[in-house]
Every structure is written in C-alpha cells, then in structure tokens.
Amino acid sequence: MPGAQGQSWFTNFLRQDNSYQDPIVNNLNSNNPSWPYSSILAAWLGASGNRGQIPGTQTNDNASPGNVGEYISSTVILANALSLANLTNTNLQTISLTPGDWDVSATGAFTHDTNGSATGGVNLVYAGITSVSGGAFINVKTDSTDHFGELGPINFGLTNVPTVKAGPSRFSLAVTTTIYMVVFTSGTPCFASGLLRARRVR
C-alpha cells in the first residue's frame, strides 16, 4: 500500500466516479499553456502535440549512431562488379551493425561483364542477406533473419541487367555483428554489383 503522501497525491487525480484522470493527458488535450510541463512535452511531441505522433526531422540530415532511423549502407558499382566463380557462394559486401533492432535489405545486379554490354546467359543467380560469411541459402525463405531472392534462367544484354532483391529482413542483435550480402551464379561469366543497406527501427 502506498504511504499517506502517495495516497494524497493519487486521490488528487480521482474523478467523482473514482476513475483516474491523468494530469499529463488532461493538460495535453486541453493545450494548457500554464501547465509547467507543457513546453517540455511540446518539444518532445512536436508543435501539434498530437498523441501517437512522433515528429521526424525537418531537414535532410541523418540520425545519429544509436538512434532510431540510423542508416548504414555499402555499394558496389557496376564498374567494380565482382567476377563470380561458378556454383560458389560469394561475399559481395558487408556492413557492421551495432546492437539493436535492424531492417536489412539488398539489391543485386548481374551482368556478363563490368559495363553491362556483353550478351549471353546463365541458368540462375541469387542474392541473399546473412550473418554467416558465404552463408549457404538452403530453405531460408522461411527463416527469420537470412533471406534471399533468385532469378533464372536469364539473358544478359544492353537493355537487360537483371536485379534480385532480398529482404527486408529483421536482425535483432545483442552484439555488434557483420552482415553479409552473398551472391551466387549457376553459369559464367557473371559479374555482381549492388546495394546492401540497413535501417535501425528501434
């Protein structure tokens, strides 16, 4: 049981029907400028003070490391596309994620050379996201973290640069973890470029 002081404080916020009236909600709803915490809540909630609304940034800046909205990415451009060995899982790129809850996705682009002009074809390509270097993507379409997308058979050409998307995939991390974008081809020559990106959601 709370002490007398606690009981007295609590009873100050009881209605006549003994239901509880929340002083924060009451003052916020009435937009009471004389309430001592109005300015603090307004700064936190935004000028509108609407409950359930979390204001976003008002300019083209970045969330600081550790904050919700933090963005991390790695890109391999076409000119630096990686030549893939046949039937081999290959790490295209990595990012390092600190502890937290992240959404991760990847887009892989596949070509017959490093400028996208050569024609030809392969049987299958895929791109995936995993916390295991060179991770083998077997039955991972139902896994909670490792995900991949696949495409094939495909023909390369000037107007056909196949892309494969993987994710978004949730990574809930307790320690700093390396995330890999792994690519694969059945058939050569095949080159891979692409984007690996992550957004901290909480």
Secondary structure, DSSP 8 states (H G I E B T S, - for coil): ---HHHHHHHHTTB-TTS-B--HHHHHHHTT-TTSTTHHHHHHHH-TT--TT-----SSS----TTSTT-EEEEEE-GGG-EE--TT--EEEEEEEE-SEEEEEEEEEEEESSSSS---EEESEEEEEEESSTT---SSGGG-SS-EEEEE-SEEEBTTB--EEEEEEEEEEESS-EEEEEEEEEESSS-EEEEEEEEEE--
